[in-house]
């Protein structure tokens, strides 16, 4: 299971909003809605987020097992 909590923390630390990702970086509102719901997004999107935020993937997503625990 993919968890986007690290992304939310990173956005907060960088004082960036989802609105800025849409307006300044061309993300669709649908993609960001998927992130908020914890739904799947493409690796390309994750890569774009890492590039824009200048962070490693661990600061955007984490993978959890079926019990909701980190591997």
Biopython code that builds the backbone (N, CA, C, O; Angstrom):
import numpy as np
from Bio.PDB.StructureBuilder import StructureBuilder

atoms = [
    (1, "UNK", "N", (0.847, -1.173, 0.000)),
    (1, "UNK", "CA", (0.000, 0.000, 0.000)),
    (1, "UNK", "C", (0.898, 1.243, 0.000)),
    (1, "UNK", "O", (1.918, 1.287, 0.688)),
    (2, "UNK", "N", (0.505, 2.233, -0.771)),
    (2, "UNK", "CA", (1.266, 3.477, -0.863)),
    (2, "UNK", "C", (0.655, 4.511, 0.072)),
    (2, "UNK", "O", (-0.564, 4.665, 0.144)),
    (3, "UNK", "N", (1.521, 5.213, 0.783)),
    (3, "UNK", "CA", (1.089, 6.252, 1.708)),
    (3, "UNK", "C", (1.783, 7.553, 1.301)),
    (3, "UNK", "O", (2.999, 7.584, 1.111)),
    (4, "UNK", "N", (1.007, 8.610, 1.172)),
    (4, "UNK", "CA", (1.554, 9.902, 0.760)),
    (4, "UNK", "C", (1.768, 10.865, 1.925)),
    (4, "UNK", "O", (1.950, 12.062, 1.703)),
    (5, "UNK", "N", (1.751, 10.374, 3.144)),
    (5, "UNK", "CA", (2.002, 11.243, 4.297)),
    (5, "UNK", "C", (3.332, 11.988, 4.193)),
    (5, "UNK", "O", (3.403, 13.163, 4.553)),
    (6, "UNK", "N", (4.397, 11.323, 3.703)),
    (6, "UNK", "CA", (5.654, 12.069, 3.562)),
    (6, "UNK", "C", (5.532, 13.271, 2.622)),
    (6, "UNK", "O", (6.161, 14.302, 2.855)),
    (7, "UNK", "N", (4.734, 13.146, 1.571)),
    (7, "UNK", "CA", (4.534, 14.272, 0.650)),
    (7, "UNK", "C", (3.860, 15.431, 1.364)),
    (7, "UNK", "O", (4.269, 16.582, 1.209)),
    (8, "UNK", "N", (2.839, 15.136, 2.137)),
    (8, "UNK", "CA", (2.134, 16.201, 2.851)),
    (8, "UNK", "C", (3.078, 16.930, 3.804)),
    (8, "UNK", "O", (3.029, 18.155, 3.921)),
    (9, "UNK", "N", (3.930, 16.175, 4.477)),
    (9, "UNK", "CA", (4.907, 16.776, 5.390)),
    (9, "UNK", "C", (5.913, 17.629, 4.611)),
    (9, "UNK", "O", (6.255, 18.733, 5.033)),
    (10, "UNK", "N", (6.379, 17.112, 3.480)),
    (10, "UNK", "CA", (7.344, 17.847, 2.658)),
    (10, "UNK", "C", (6.738, 19.143, 2.130)),
    (10, "UNK", "O", (7.385, 20.190, 2.151)),
    (11, "UNK", "N", (5.500, 19.071, 1.660)),
    (11, "UNK", "CA", (4.833, 20.282, 1.176)),
    (11, "UNK", "C", (4.726, 21.317, 2.293)),
    (11, "UNK", "O", (4.973, 22.504, 2.077)),
    (12, "UNK", "N", (4.362, 20.863, 3.471)),
    (12, "UNK", "CA", (4.243, 21.776, 4.609)),
    (12, "UNK", "C", (5.592, 22.413, 4.937)),
    (12, "UNK", "O", (5.677, 23.620, 5.163)),
    (13, "UNK", "N", (6.642, 21.599, 4.961)),
    (13, "UNK", "CA", (7.983, 22.110, 5.266)),
    (13, "UNK", "C", (8.442, 23.139, 4.235)),
    (13, "UNK", "O", (9.133, 24.101, 4.569)),
    (14, "UNK", "N", (8.052, 22.924, 2.984)),
    (14, "UNK", "CA", (8.462, 23.839, 1.918)),
    (14, "UNK", "C", (7.436, 24.948, 1.675)),
    (14, "UNK", "O", (7.564, 25.740, 0.742)),
    (15, "UNK", "N", (6.427, 24.984, 2.528)),
    (15, "UNK", "CA", (5.368, 25.989, 2.438)),
    (15, "UNK", "C", (4.764, 26.043, 1.037)),
    (15, "UNK", "O", (4.576, 27.115, 0.460)),
    (16, "UNK", "N", (4.467, 24.857, 0.508)),
    (16, "UNK", "CA", (3.850, 24.736, -0.806)),
    (16, "UNK", "C", (2.484, 24.080, -0.640)),
    (16, "UNK", "O", (2.284, 23.254, 0.251)),
    (17, "UNK", "N", (1.560, 24.452, -1.497)),
    (17, "UNK", "CA", (0.208, 23.905, -1.433)),
    (17, "UNK", "C", (-0.101, 23.083, -2.680)),
    (17, "UNK", "O", (0.606, 23.157, -3.686)),
    (18, "UNK", "N", (-1.174, 22.298, -2.590)),
    (18, "UNK", "CA", (-1.644, 21.572, -3.769)),
    (18, "UNK", "C", (-2.019, 22.563, -4.868)),
    (18, "UNK", "O", (-1.794, 22.301, -6.049)),
    (19, "UNK", "N", (-2.586, 23.688, -4.481)),
    (19, "UNK", "CA", (-2.969, 24.708, -5.462)),
    (19, "UNK", "C", (-1.752, 25.172, -6.259)),
    (19, "UNK", "O", (-1.840, 25.367, -7.471)),
    (20, "UNK", "N", (-0.624, 25.349, -5.585)),
    (20, "UNK", "CA", (0.602, 25.748, -6.283)),
    (20, "UNK", "C", (1.073, 24.661, -7.242)),
    (20, "UNK", "O", (1.554, 24.961, -8.335)),
    (21, "UNK", "N", (0.938, 23.397, -6.837)),
    (21, "UNK", "CA", (1.336, 22.304, -7.724)),
    (21, "UNK", "C", (0.494, 22.310, -8.996)),
    (21, "UNK", "O", (0.993, 22.004, -10.079)),
    (22, "UNK", "N", (-0.771, 22.656, -8.862)),
    (22, "UNK", "CA", (-1.656, 22.728, -10.027)),
    (22, "UNK", "C", (-1.300, 23.935, -10.890)),
    (22, "UNK", "O", (-1.088, 23.801, -12.095)),
    (23, "UNK", "N", (-1.237, 25.105, -10.275)),
    (23, "UNK", "CA", (-1.056, 26.347, -11.028)),
    (23, "UNK", "C", (0.358, 26.535, -11.568)),
    (23, "UNK", "O", (0.528, 26.986, -12.701)),
    (24, "UNK", "N", (1.360, 26.201, -10.785)),
    (24, "UNK", "CA", (2.740, 26.480, -11.189)),
    (24, "UNK", "C", (3.446, 25.312, -11.864)),
    (24, "UNK", "O", (4.412, 25.505, -12.602)),
    (25, "UNK", "N", (2.962, 24.099, -11.609)),
    (25, "UNK", "CA", (3.697, 22.937, -12.104)),
    (25, "UNK", "C", (2.863, 22.012, -12.985)),
    (25, "UNK", "O", (3.339, 20.953, -13.393)),
    (26, "UNK", "N", (1.630, 22.401, -13.281)),
    (26, "UNK", "CA", (0.830, 21.685, -14.257)),
    (26, "UNK", "C", (0.229, 20.360, -13.825)),
    (26, "UNK", "O", (-0.171, 19.561, -14.672)),
    (27, "UNK", "N", (0.158, 20.112, -12.527)),
    (27, "UNK", "CA", (-0.507, 18.893, -12.074)),
    (27, "UNK", "C", (-2.010, 19.070, -12.208)),
    (27, "UNK", "O", (-2.534, 20.171, -12.035)),
    (28, "UNK", "N", (-2.692, 17.989, -12.514)),
    (28, "UNK", "CA", (-4.148, 18.073, -12.617)),
    (28, "UNK", "C", (-4.763, 17.952, -11.227)),
    (28, "UNK", "O", (-4.184, 17.353, -10.320)),
    (29, "UNK", "N", (-5.929, 18.525, -11.086)),
    (29, "UNK", "CA", (-6.631, 18.410, -9.806)),
    (29, "UNK", "C", (-7.005, 16.952, -9.551)),
    (29, "UNK", "O", (-7.094, 16.527, -8.399)),
    (30, "UNK", "N", (-7.222, 16.189, -10.618)),
    (30, "UNK", "CA", (-7.539, 14.758, -10.476)),
    (30, "UNK", "C", (-6.364, 13.996, -9.864)),
    (30, "UNK", "O", (-6.558, 13.161, -8.981)),
    (31, "UNK", "N", (-5.156, 14.281, -10.327)),
    (31, "UNK", "CA", (-3.971, 13.615, -9.775)),
    (31, "UNK", "C", (-3.819, 13.935, -8.300)),
    (31, "UNK", "O", (-3.546, 13.046, -7.494)),
    (32, "UNK", "N", (-3.994, 15.183, -7.948)),
    (32, "UNK", "CA", (-3.840, 15.564, -6.547)),
    (32, "UNK", "C", (-4.966, 14.998, -5.690)),
    (32, "UNK", "O", (-4.758, 14.705, -4.513)),
    (33, "UNK", "N", (-6.150, 14.842, -6.262)),
    (33, "UNK", "CA", (-7.249, 14.196, -5.532)),
    (33, "UNK", "C", (-6.894, 12.735, -5.255)),
    (33, "UNK", "O", (-7.191, 12.212, -4.181)),
    (34, "UNK", "N", (-6.260, 12.082, -6.224)),
    (34, "UNK", "CA", (-5.834, 10.692, -6.029)),
    (34, "UNK", "C", (-4.822, 10.604, -4.884)),
    (34, "UNK", "O", (-4.876, 9.683, -4.068)),
    (35, "UNK", "N", (-3.911, 11.556, -4.830)),
    (35, "UNK", "CA", (-2.921, 11.569, -3.751)),
    (35, "UNK", "C", (-3.623, 11.727, -2.408)),
    (35, "UNK", "O", (-3.317, 11.004, -1.460)),
    (36, "UNK", "N", (-4.542, 12.646, -2.323)),
    (36, "UNK", "CA", (-5.270, 12.875, -1.063)),
    (36, "UNK", "C", (-6.037, 11.641, -0.610)),
    (36, "UNK", "O", (-6.172, 11.387, 0.587)),
    (37, "UNK", "N", (-6.544, 10.869, -1.585)),
    (37, "UNK", "CA", (-7.308, 9.661, -1.268)),
    (37, "UNK", "C", (-6.416, 8.436, -1.079)),
    (37, "UNK", "O", (-6.899, 7.365, -0.712)),
    (38, "UNK", "N", (-5.110, 8.594, -1.331)),
    (38, "UNK", "CA", (-4.193, 7.466, -1.205)),
    (38, "UNK", "C", (-4.302, 6.480, -2.354)),
    (38, "UNK", "O", (-3.950, 5.309, -2.211)),
    (39, "UNK", "N", (-4.788, 6.950, -3.491)),
    (39, "UNK", "CA", (-4.914, 6.092, -4.665)),
    (39, "UNK", "C", (-3.605, 6.075, -5.448)),
    (39, "UNK", "O", (-2.721, 6.899, -5.216)),
    (40, "UNK", "N", (-3.492, 5.142, -6.362)),
    (40, "UNK", "CA", (-2.276, 4.989, -7.158)),
    (40, "UNK", "C", (-2.078, 6.150, -8.121)),
    (40, "UNK", "O", (-3.027, 6.662, -8.714)),
    (41, "UNK", "N", (-0.819, 6.549, -8.260)),
    (41, "UNK", "CA", (-0.413, 7.503, -9.287)),
    (41, "UNK", "C", (0.795, 6.896, -9.992)),
    (41, "UNK", "O", (1.373, 5.926, -9.501)),
    (42, "UNK", "N", (1.174, 7.445, -11.114)),
    (42, "UNK", "CA", (2.271, 6.866, -11.883)),
    (42, "UNK", "C", (3.626, 7.187, -11.256)),
    (42, "UNK", "O", (3.776, 8.152, -10.505)),
    (43, "UNK", "N", (4.598, 6.355, -11.586)),
    (43, "UNK", "CA", (5.968, 6.630, -11.143)),
    (43, "UNK", "C", (6.481, 7.921, -11.767)),
    (43, "UNK", "O", (7.282, 8.632, -11.162)),
    (44, "UNK", "N", (6.025, 8.219, -12.962)),
    (44, "UNK", "CA", (6.410, 9.473, -13.611)),
    (44, "UNK", "C", (5.952, 10.668, -12.773)),
    (44, "UNK", "O", (6.689, 11.643, -12.625)),
    (45, "UNK", "N", (4.751, 10.593, -12.231)),
    (45, "UNK", "CA", (4.238, 11.671, -11.381)),
    (45, "UNK", "C", (5.051, 11.774, -10.097)),
    (45, "UNK", "O", (5.382, 12.874, -9.655)),
    (46, "UNK", "N", (5.369, 10.640, -9.505)),
    (46, "UNK", "CA", (6.194, 10.641, -8.292)),
    (46, "UNK", "C", (7.562, 11.243, -8.597)),
    (46, "UNK", "O", (8.093, 12.021, -7.805)),
    (47, "UNK", "N", (8.130, 10.883, -9.743)),
    (47, "UNK", "CA", (9.421, 11.433, -10.159)),
    (47, "UNK", "C", (9.339, 12.948, -10.336)),
    (47, "UNK", "O", (10.243, 13.673, -9.921)),
    (48, "UNK", "N", (8.261, 13.423, -10.948)),
    (48, "UNK", "CA", (8.075, 14.874, -11.119)),
    (48, "UNK", "C", (7.995, 15.579, -9.775)),
    (48, "UNK", "O", (8.590, 16.640, -9.586)),
    (49, "UNK", "N", (7.256, 14.984, -8.838)),
    (49, "UNK", "CA", (7.149, 15.578, -7.505)),
    (49, "UNK", "C", (8.518, 15.658, -6.838)),
    (49, "UNK", "O", (8.870, 16.679, -6.249)),
    (50, "UNK", "N", (9.287, 14.577, -6.934)),
    (50, "UNK", "CA", (10.636, 14.568, -6.349)),
    (50, "UNK", "C", (11.502, 15.664, -6.972)),
    (50, "UNK", "O", (12.233, 16.361, -6.268)),
    (51, "UNK", "N", (11.415, 15.808, -8.281)),
    (51, "UNK", "CA", (12.217, 16.820, -8.979)),
    (51, "UNK", "C", (11.808, 18.233, -8.584)),
    (51, "UNK", "O", (12.661, 19.078, -8.313)),
    (52, "UNK", "N", (10.526, 18.484, -8.553)),
    (52, "UNK", "CA", (10.027, 19.820, -8.204)),
    (52, "UNK", "C", (10.400, 20.181, -6.774)),
    (52, "UNK", "O", (10.833, 21.299, -6.495)),
    (53, "UNK", "N", (10.227, 19.224, -5.875)),
    (53, "UNK", "CA", (10.485, 19.479, -4.456)),
    (53, "UNK", "C", (11.954, 19.301, -4.082)),
    (53, "UNK", "O", (12.378, 19.661, -2.984)),
    (54, "UNK", "N", (12.732, 18.731, -5.027)),
    (54, "UNK", "CA", (14.165, 18.481, -4.806)),
    (54, "UNK", "C", (14.401, 17.615, -3.570)),
    (54, "UNK", "O", (15.205, 17.936, -2.696)),
    (55, "UNK", "N", (13.661, 16.498, -3.536)),
    (55, "UNK", "CA", (13.762, 15.566, -2.412)),
    (55, "UNK", "C", (13.834, 14.135, -2.934)),
    (55, "UNK", "O", (13.424, 13.865, -4.063)),
    (56, "UNK", "N", (14.355, 13.212, -2.115)),
    (56, "UNK", "CA", (14.337, 11.801, -2.505)),
    (56, "UNK", "C", (12.919, 11.238, -2.396)),
    (56, "UNK", "O", (12.048, 11.827, -1.756)),
    (57, "UNK", "N", (12.714, 10.116, -3.019)),
    (57, "UNK", "CA", (11.384, 9.500, -3.067)),
    (57, "UNK", "C", (10.808, 9.246, -1.670)),
    (57, "UNK", "O", (9.591, 9.283, -1.490)),
    (58, "UNK", "N", (11.662, 8.991, -0.693)),
    (58, "UNK", "CA", (11.196, 8.724, 0.668)),
    (58, "UNK", "C", (10.476, 9.915, 1.290)),
    (58, "UNK", "O", (9.736, 9.762, 2.262)),
    (59, "UNK", "N", (10.695, 11.102, 0.728)),
    (59, "UNK", "CA", (10.015, 12.287, 1.240)),
    (59, "UNK", "C", (8.731, 12.585, 0.461)),
    (59, "UNK", "O", (8.097, 13.623, 0.653)),
    (60, "UNK", "N", (8.366, 11.658, -0.414)),
    (60, "UNK", "CA", (7.130, 11.795, -1.186)),
    (60, "UNK", "C", (6.177, 10.638, -0.893)),
    (60, "UNK", "O", (4.982, 10.855, -0.696)),
    (61, "UNK", "N", (6.696, 9.422, -0.865)),
    (61, "UNK", "CA", (5.849, 8.249, -0.614)),
    (61, "UNK", "C", (6.550, 7.284, 0.331)),
    (61, "UNK", "O", (7.772, 7.299, 0.479)),
    (62, "UNK", "N", (5.744, 6.453, 0.961)),
    (62, "UNK", "CA", (6.279, 5.320, 1.701)),
    (62, "UNK", "C", (5.399, 4.121, 1.386)),
    (62, "UNK", "O", (4.202, 4.255, 1.135)),
    (63, "UNK", "N", (6.009, 2.962, 1.405)),
    (63, "UNK", "CA", (5.294, 1.729, 1.114)),
    (63, "UNK", "C", (4.991, 1.029, 2.435)),
    (63, "UNK", "O", (5.878, 0.827, 3.265)),
    (64, "UNK", "N", (3.731, 0.665, 2.611)),
    (64, "UNK", "CA", (3.296, -0.006, 3.827)),
    (64, "UNK", "C", (2.819, -1.410, 3.498)),
    (64, "UNK", "O", (2.329, -1.665, 2.397)),
    (65, "UNK", "N", (2.963, -2.319, 4.451)),
    (65, "UNK", "CA", (2.438, -3.667, 4.245)),
    (65, "UNK", "C", (0.926, -3.662, 4.471)),
    (65, "UNK", "O", (0.338, -2.614, 4.735)),
    (66, "UNK", "N", (0.310, -4.815, 4.368)),
    (66, "UNK", "CA", (-1.148, -4.906, 4.504)),
    (66, "UNK", "C", (-1.654, -4.509, 5.885)),
    (66, "UNK", "O", (-2.833, -4.197, 6.054)),
    (67, "UNK", "N", (-0.760, -4.522, 6.875)),
    (67, "UNK", "CA", (-1.131, -4.119, 8.234)),
    (67, "UNK", "C", (-0.906, -2.631, 8.474)),
    (67, "UNK", "O", (-1.108, -2.138, 9.584)),
    (68, "UNK", "N", (-0.485, -1.913, 7.424)),
    (68, "UNK", "CA", (-0.244, -0.485, 7.556)),
    (68, "UNK", "C", (1.089, -0.146, 8.188)),
    (68, "UNK", "O", (1.300, 0.984, 8.630)),
    (69, "UNK", "N", (2.001, -1.123, 8.236)),
    (69, "UNK", "CA", (3.319, -0.905, 8.824)),
    (69, "UNK", "C", (4.356, -0.742, 7.725)),
    (69, "UNK", "O", (4.225, -1.314, 6.643)),
    (70, "UNK", "N", (5.392, 0.049, 8.013)),
    (70, "UNK", "CA", (6.484, 0.208, 7.057)),
    (70, "UNK", "C", (7.230, -1.103, 6.913)),
    (70, "UNK", "O", (7.346, -1.877, 7.863)),
    (71, "UNK", "N", (7.733, -1.342, 5.716)),
    (71, "UNK", "CA", (8.576, -2.518, 5.486)),
    (71, "UNK", "C", (9.936, -2.292, 6.076)),
    (71, "UNK", "O", (10.799, -3.165, 5.991)),
]
sb = StructureBuilder()
sb.init_structure("model")
sb.init_model(0)
sb.init_chain("A")
sb.init_seg("    ")
for serial, (resi, resn, name, xyz) in enumerate(atoms, 1):
    if name == "N":
        sb.init_residue(resn, " ", resi, " ")
    sb.init_atom(name, np.array(xyz, "f"), 0.0, 1.0, " ", f" {name:<3s}", serial, name[0])
structure = sb.get_structure()
